[in-house]
């Protein structure tokens, strides 16, 4: 049984580039869950309205749940940045995504495992493209 997953932006970007491994890994996940931060990153990566429409259609086809930020997620992310920014380069978006996974008790699926390795209570599945 696949644990409940939060899908990181990078895995979905691999999918949009036609990566077979990303398609195979995402095939077994239902429903897709992403942070609103991931959604915004994906939208910012669209080059035109056609790509944006394709993105929205693809997310809808997988009944994607976009998990919103909450005060608890924001507080956890701020603590992460405070404790890990200088020592491990923790960035805002990664902190918010990791905090979303922790707060919702989801495993984070990411190809950027090194960005999240310092977070002790985060369940992480590394995706190797």
Sine and cosine of phi, psi and omega as CSV:
sin_phi,cos_phi,sin_psi,cos_psi,sin_omega,cos_omega
0.00,0.00,0.73,-0.68,0.02,-1.00
-0.98,0.19,0.78,-0.62,0.05,-1.00
-0.91,0.41,0.34,-0.94,0.05,-1.00
-0.89,0.45,0.74,-0.67,-0.14,-0.99
-0.89,-0.46,0.52,-0.85,0.26,-0.97
-0.93,-0.37,0.84,-0.54,-0.09,-1.00
-1.00,-0.04,0.81,-0.59,0.01,-1.00
-0.98,0.19,0.39,-0.92,-0.04,-1.00
-0.80,0.60,-0.68,0.73,-0.12,-0.99
-0.88,0.47,-0.58,0.81,0.01,-1.00
-0.92,0.40,-0.65,0.76,0.02,-1.00
-0.94,0.34,-0.53,0.85,0.07,-1.00
-0.92,0.40,-0.67,0.74,0.08,-1.00
-0.85,0.52,-0.66,0.75,0.01,-1.00
-0.87,0.48,-0.72,0.70,-0.04,-1.00
-0.91,0.41,-0.38,0.92,0.05,-1.00
-1.00,0.07,0.08,1.00,0.07,-1.00
0.99,0.11,0.34,0.94,-0.02,-1.00
-0.95,0.32,0.88,-0.48,-0.06,-1.00
-0.89,0.45,-0.65,0.76,0.00,-1.00
-0.88,0.47,-0.63,0.78,0.03,-1.00
-0.91,0.41,-0.68,0.73,0.01,-1.00
-0.89,0.46,-0.67,0.74,0.00,-1.00
-0.91,0.42,-0.68,0.73,-0.03,-1.00
-0.92,0.38,-0.66,0.76,-0.04,-1.00
-0.96,0.27,-0.36,0.93,-0.02,-1.00
-0.84,0.54,-0.60,0.80,-0.06,-1.00
-1.00,0.07,0.03,1.00,-0.06,-1.00
-0.98,-0.22,0.82,-0.57,0.05,-1.00
-0.47,-0.88,0.74,-0.67,-0.18,0.98
-0.97,0.26,0.27,-0.96,0.14,-0.99
-0.96,0.28,0.65,-0.76,0.10,-0.99
-0.80,-0.60,0.75,-0.66,0.06,-1.00
-0.70,-0.71,0.41,-0.91,0.13,-0.99
-0.97,0.25,0.45,-0.89,0.11,-0.99
-0.87,0.49,-0.44,0.90,0.06,-1.00
-0.91,0.42,-0.70,0.71,0.06,-1.00
-0.87,0.49,-0.70,0.71,0.03,-1.00
-0.83,0.55,-0.73,0.68,-0.02,-1.00
-0.91,0.41,-0.62,0.78,0.06,-1.00
-0.88,0.47,-0.67,0.74,0.01,-1.00
-0.91,0.42,-0.67,0.74,0.03,-1.00
-0.89,0.45,-0.68,0.74,0.00,-1.00
-0.90,0.44,-0.41,0.91,0.02,-1.00
-0.99,0.14,-0.16,0.99,0.01,-1.00
-0.96,0.28,0.66,-0.75,-0.04,-1.00
-1.00,-0.02,-0.33,0.94,-0.01,-1.00
-0.34,-0.94,0.02,-1.00,-0.05,-1.00
-0.91,0.42,-0.49,0.87,0.03,-1.00
-0.91,0.41,-0.72,0.70,0.04,-1.00
-0.90,0.44,-0.64,0.77,0.03,-1.00
-0.88,0.47,-0.69,0.72,0.03,-1.00
-0.89,0.45,-0.65,0.76,0.02,-1.00
-0.90,0.44,-0.66,0.75,0.04,-1.00
-0.87,0.50,-0.78,0.63,-0.03,-1.00
-0.88,0.47,-0.63,0.77,0.02,-1.00
-0.91,0.42,-0.68,0.74,0.02,-1.00
-0.90,0.44,-0.68,0.73,0.03,-1.00
-0.91,0.42,-0.67,0.75,0.01,-1.00
-0.91,0.42,-0.59,0.81,-0.01,-1.00
-0.89,0.45,-0.40,0.92,0.01,-1.00
-0.96,-0.27,0.32,0.95,0.00,-1.00
0.73,0.69,0.71,0.70,-0.09,-1.00
-0.90,0.43,0.78,-0.62,0.11,-0.99
-1.00,-0.08,0.85,-0.53,0.05,-1.00
-0.99,-0.12,0.93,-0.37,-0.07,-1.00
-1.00,0.07,0.84,-0.55,-0.06,-1.00
-0.99,0.15,0.34,-0.94,0.08,-1.00
-0.96,0.28,0.57,-0.82,0.05,-1.00
-0.81,-0.59,0.23,-0.97,0.09,-1.00
-0.83,0.56,-0.63,0.77,0.00,-1.00
-0.90,0.43,-0.66,0.75,0.03,-1.00
-0.91,0.42,-0.69,0.72,0.01,-1.00
-0.88,0.47,-0.69,0.72,0.00,-1.00
-0.90,0.43,-0.70,0.72,0.01,-1.00
-0.89,0.46,-0.69,0.72,0.00,-1.00
-0.90,0.44,-0.66,0.75,0.03,-1.00
-0.88,0.47,-0.65,0.76,0.06,-1.00
-0.89,0.46,-0.66,0.76,0.02,-1.00
-0.89,0.47,-0.73,0.68,0.00,-1.00
-0.89,0.46,-0.67,0.74,0.00,-1.00
-0.87,0.50,-0.68,0.73,-0.09,-1.00
-1.00,-0.01,-0.34,0.94,-0.13,-0.99
-0.85,-0.52,-0.13,0.99,-0.05,-1.00
-0.89,0.45,-0.74,0.67,-0.05,-1.00
-0.96,0.26,-0.65,0.76,-0.08,-1.00
-0.99,0.14,-0.54,0.84,-0.11,-0.99
-0.77,-0.63,0.09,1.00,0.03,-1.00
0.94,0.35,0.47,0.88,-0.01,-1.00
-0.86,0.50,0.80,-0.60,-0.03,-1.00
-0.96,-0.27,0.34,-0.94,-0.07,-1.00
-0.81,0.59,-0.82,0.57,-0.08,-1.00
-0.88,0.48,-0.69,0.72,0.01,-1.00
-0.89,0.45,-0.64,0.77,0.01,-1.00
-0.90,0.44,-0.67,0.75,0.00,-1.00
-0.93,0.37,-0.64,0.77,0.02,-1.00
-0.92,0.39,-0.73,0.69,0.02,-1.00
-0.88,0.47,-0.67,0.74,0.00,-1.00
-0.90,0.43,-0.58,0.82,0.06,-1.00
-0.89,0.45,-0.70,0.71,0.02,-1.00
-0.87,0.49,-0.71,0.70,-0.03,-1.00
-0.91,0.43,-0.74,0.68,-0.05,-1.00
-0.89,0.45,-0.53,0.85,-0.01,-1.00
-0.99,-0.12,0.10,0.99,0.00,-1.00
0.82,0.58,0.74,0.67,0.01,-1.00
-0.92,-0.39,0.47,-0.88,0.14,-0.99
-1.00,0.10,0.74,-0.67,0.02,-1.00
-1.00,0.04,0.83,-0.55,0.07,-1.00
-0.99,-0.14,0.91,-0.41,-0.09,-1.00
-0.54,-0.84,0.58,-0.82,0.12,-0.99
-1.00,0.06,-0.11,0.99,0.00,-1.00
-0.96,-0.29,0.82,0.57,-0.06,-1.00
-0.85,0.53,-0.53,0.85,-0.02,-1.00
-0.90,0.43,-0.48,0.88,0.03,-1.00
-0.92,0.38,-0.44,0.90,-0.13,-0.99
-0.93,-0.36,-0.04,1.00,-0.11,-0.99
-0.87,0.49,-0.47,0.89,-0.06,-1.00
-0.99,0.14,-0.08,1.00,-0.05,-1.00
-1.00,-0.05,0.98,-0.21,-0.15,-0.99
-0.89,0.46,-0.59,0.80,-0.10,-1.00
-0.99,-0.12,0.21,0.98,0.02,-1.00
-1.00,-0.03,0.79,-0.62,0.14,-0.99
-0.99,0.11,0.83,-0.55,-0.13,-0.99
-0.76,-0.65,0.72,-0.70,0.18,-0.98
-0.90,-0.44,0.88,-0.48,0.00,-1.00
-0.98,0.19,0.77,-0.64,0.11,-0.99
-0.99,-0.17,0.82,-0.57,0.00,-1.00
-0.96,-0.28,0.97,-0.23,-0.01,-1.00
-0.94,0.35,0.00,0.00,0.00,0.00
